[in-house]
Amino acid sequence: MKWLEALKAWNAKMTKKNKSHKWKMPKKGTPEHAQVKKMMGKDAKPAKPAKPSKPSKSKDIQKNDKTDTEMVVSTIYEE
């Protein structure tokens, strides 16, 4: 079965389960994408959940933790 055929069948199946289902194309790596690939006869594993990203500080901020306002004020008073 080709991708479009499986996608049409998957959307028809979803519409039968839920009348308010709108036709959609699942994103790669999602469980829905894996369901369509399974209908095609191909094995696809859902993507791993994304890890939360750590906030990173730029090198300038790491060197000097002063805010922009503090830096301007300190520069004015230094002169």
C-alpha positions as CSV (number, residue, x, y, z in Angstrom):
1,M,0.0,0.0,0.0
2,K,1.3,3.5,-0.9
3,W,1.5,6.4,1.6
4,L,-1.5,8.2,0.2
5,E,-3.7,5.1,0.2
6,A,-2.7,4.4,3.8
7,L,-3.3,8.0,4.8
8,K,-6.8,8.0,3.2
9,A,-7.6,4.8,5.0
10,W,-6.2,6.1,8.3
11,N,-8.2,9.3,8.1
12,A,-11.4,7.4,7.2
13,K,-10.8,5.2,10.3
14,M,-10.3,8.3,12.5
15,T,-13.5,9.9,11.1
16,K,-15.5,6.8,12.0
17,K,-14.2,6.9,15.6
18,N,-14.7,10.7,15.9
19,K,-17.1,12.5,13.6
20,S,-15.4,15.9,14.3
21,H,-12.0,14.5,13.0
22,K,-10.6,16.7,10.2
23,W,-8.5,15.2,7.5
24,K,-4.8,15.6,8.4
25,M,-1.3,14.4,7.6
26,P,0.5,13.2,10.7
27,K,4.0,14.6,11.4
28,K,6.9,12.3,11.0
29,G,7.9,10.6,14.3
30,T,4.4,10.9,15.9
31,P,2.4,7.9,17.0
32,E,-0.2,8.8,14.3
33,H,2.6,8.6,11.7
34,A,3.6,5.2,13.0
35,Q,0.0,4.0,12.6
36,V,-0.1,5.1,9.0
37,K,3.3,3.4,8.3
38,K,2.0,0.2,10.0
39,M,-1.0,0.3,7.6
40,M,1.5,0.4,4.8
41,G,3.1,-2.7,6.1
42,K,6.3,-0.9,7.2
43,D,7.6,-0.7,10.7
44,A,8.0,2.8,12.1
45,K,8.7,3.7,15.7
46,P,7.2,6.8,17.2
47,A,9.8,9.5,18.0
48,K,11.1,9.8,21.5
49,P,9.6,12.6,23.6
50,A,11.6,15.8,23.4
51,K,13.9,16.6,26.3
52,P,13.3,20.0,27.9
53,S,16.0,22.4,26.9
54,K,18.2,24.0,29.4
55,P,18.3,27.8,29.4
56,S,21.7,28.9,28.2
57,K,23.4,32.1,29.0
58,S,25.5,33.9,26.4
59,K,29.2,34.2,27.1
60,D,28.8,38.0,27.7
61,I,26.2,37.4,30.4
62,Q,28.3,34.6,32.0
63,K,31.3,37.0,32.3
64,N,29.2,39.9,33.6
65,D,25.9,39.2,35.4
66,K,25.0,42.9,35.4
67,T,21.9,43.9,33.4
68,D,22.1,46.4,30.6
69,T,20.7,49.2,32.8
70,E,23.2,48.4,35.6
71,M,26.0,48.5,33.0
72,V,24.9,51.9,31.6
73,V,24.5,53.4,35.1
74,S,27.9,52.1,36.2
75,T,29.5,53.5,33.0
76,I,28.0,56.9,33.6
77,Y,29.2,57.1,37.2
78,E,32.7,55.9,36.3
79,E,33.2,58.9,34.0
